[in-house]
């Protein structure tokens, strides 16, 4: 099983690649009926305008410190039922988001979790040469 992070706008492309979406958003889209794993979601306060960026970071690190990365991966594997998964929320890949903090935390704890990219985007990022 591979674990990726992504955002809901990629849901069709992820589905075409048989990657199971798991919502890690505090509030999932109304159209999303898939599994949710809210233990790693930000709190409602963290999503409010009252919470500063620094406070958000501090509070999310507190959430992660209460968790065991082995259990998080075991939970995700159980939800995945043998499929590759994408832990999804709303923000675009370049935007600040808790899923990037989560994937960094999992990588620091020995798990290979990266942002999913469609094949055509992977091909576009290869360096072109005038001499090939």
C-alpha positions as CSV (number, residue, x, y, z in Angstrom):
1,X,0.0,0.0,0.0
2,X,1.2,3.5,-0.9
3,X,0.1,6.5,1.0
4,X,-0.2,9.8,-0.7
5,X,-1.6,13.2,0.2
6,X,-3.7,15.2,-2.2
7,X,-6.7,17.5,-2.4
8,X,-10.3,16.8,-3.2
9,X,-10.1,18.4,-6.7
10,X,-8.0,15.4,-7.7
11,X,-10.7,12.9,-6.7
12,X,-11.6,11.8,-10.3
13,X,-8.0,11.3,-11.3
14,X,-7.2,9.5,-8.1
15,X,-10.2,7.2,-8.7
16,X,-9.1,6.4,-12.2
17,X,-5.8,5.2,-10.7
18,X,-7.7,3.1,-8.2
19,X,-6.4,5.2,-5.3
20,X,-8.8,5.3,-2.4
21,X,-9.6,8.8,-1.0
22,X,-9.6,9.3,2.8
23,X,-10.7,12.6,4.0
24,X,-8.5,14.2,6.7
25,X,-10.4,17.4,6.5
26,X,-12.4,18.7,9.5
27,X,-15.4,19.1,7.2
28,X,-15.6,17.0,4.1
29,X,-17.3,18.1,0.9
30,X,-21.0,17.4,0.7
31,X,-20.5,15.1,-2.3
32,X,-17.8,13.0,-0.5
33,X,-19.1,9.7,1.0
34,X,-15.8,8.0,1.5
35,X,-14.0,7.2,4.7
36,X,-12.9,10.0,7.0
37,X,-9.9,10.0,9.4
38,X,-10.5,13.0,11.5
39,X,-8.0,12.2,14.3
40,X,-5.5,14.1,12.2
41,X,-7.8,16.9,11.2
42,X,-7.3,20.5,12.5
43,X,-9.8,21.6,15.2
44,X,-12.6,24.0,14.4
45,X,-10.8,26.7,16.2
46,X,-7.7,26.2,14.1
47,X,-9.8,26.8,11.0
48,X,-11.3,30.0,12.4
49,X,-10.1,33.5,11.6
50,X,-9.2,33.9,15.3
51,X,-6.3,31.4,15.0
52,X,-3.0,32.9,13.8
53,X,-0.7,30.9,11.5
54,X,1.9,30.4,14.3
55,X,-0.9,29.3,16.7
56,X,-2.2,26.9,14.0
57,X,1.3,25.3,13.6
58,X,1.7,25.0,17.4
59,X,-1.7,23.4,17.9
60,X,-1.3,21.0,15.0
61,X,2.1,19.8,16.3
62,X,0.3,19.2,19.6
63,X,-2.2,17.0,17.8
64,X,0.6,15.0,16.2
65,X,2.5,14.6,19.4
66,X,-0.5,12.9,21.0
67,X,-0.5,10.3,18.2
68,X,1.6,7.2,17.4
69,X,2.7,7.2,13.8
70,X,2.5,3.4,13.7
71,X,-1.1,3.5,14.8
72,X,-1.9,6.2,12.2
73,X,-0.5,4.1,9.4
74,X,-2.2,0.9,10.8
75,X,-5.5,2.8,10.8
76,X,-5.0,4.0,7.3
77,X,-4.1,0.5,6.1
78,X,-7.2,-0.8,7.7
79,X,-9.4,1.8,6.0
80,X,-7.5,1.2,2.7
81,X,-8.4,-2.5,2.5
82,X,-5.4,-3.2,0.3
83,X,-5.6,-0.2,-2.0
84,X,-3.2,2.7,-2.3
85,X,-4.7,5.8,-0.5
86,X,-4.6,9.5,-0.7
87,X,-5.2,11.5,2.5
88,X,-7.2,14.4,1.2
89,X,-8.3,17.9,2.2
90,X,-9.1,21.1,0.3
91,X,-5.9,23.1,-0.3
92,X,-3.9,23.0,-3.5
93,X,-0.5,21.4,-3.4
94,X,1.4,24.7,-3.1
95,X,-0.8,26.2,-0.4
96,X,-0.2,25.9,3.3
97,X,-2.1,22.9,4.7
98,X,-2.1,20.4,7.6
99,X,-1.7,17.5,5.2
100,X,1.8,18.7,4.4
101,X,2.6,18.8,8.1
102,X,1.1,15.4,8.5
103,X,3.2,13.9,5.6
104,X,6.3,15.5,7.0
105,X,5.7,14.0,10.4
106,X,5.1,10.6,8.9
107,X,8.3,10.8,6.8
108,X,10.3,11.9,9.9
109,X,8.9,8.7,11.5
110,X,10.0,6.4,8.7
111,X,7.0,6.3,6.4
112,X,7.1,7.2,2.7
113,X,4.2,9.7,2.2
114,X,4.3,12.2,-0.6
115,X,2.0,14.5,-2.5
116,X,0.3,12.6,-5.4
117,X,0.8,13.9,-8.9
118,X,-1.0,12.7,-12.0
119,X,1.3,11.0,-14.6
120,X,1.1,13.8,-17.1
121,X,2.3,16.3,-14.5
122,X,5.2,14.0,-13.6
123,X,6.2,13.9,-17.3
124,X,5.9,17.6,-17.6
125,X,8.4,18.2,-14.8
126,X,11.2,16.3,-16.5
127,X,14.0,18.5,-17.8
128,X,13.9,18.8,-21.6
129,X,17.0,18.9,-23.7
130,X,17.7,20.5,-27.1
131,X,20.2,17.8,-27.8
132,X,18.1,14.6,-27.4
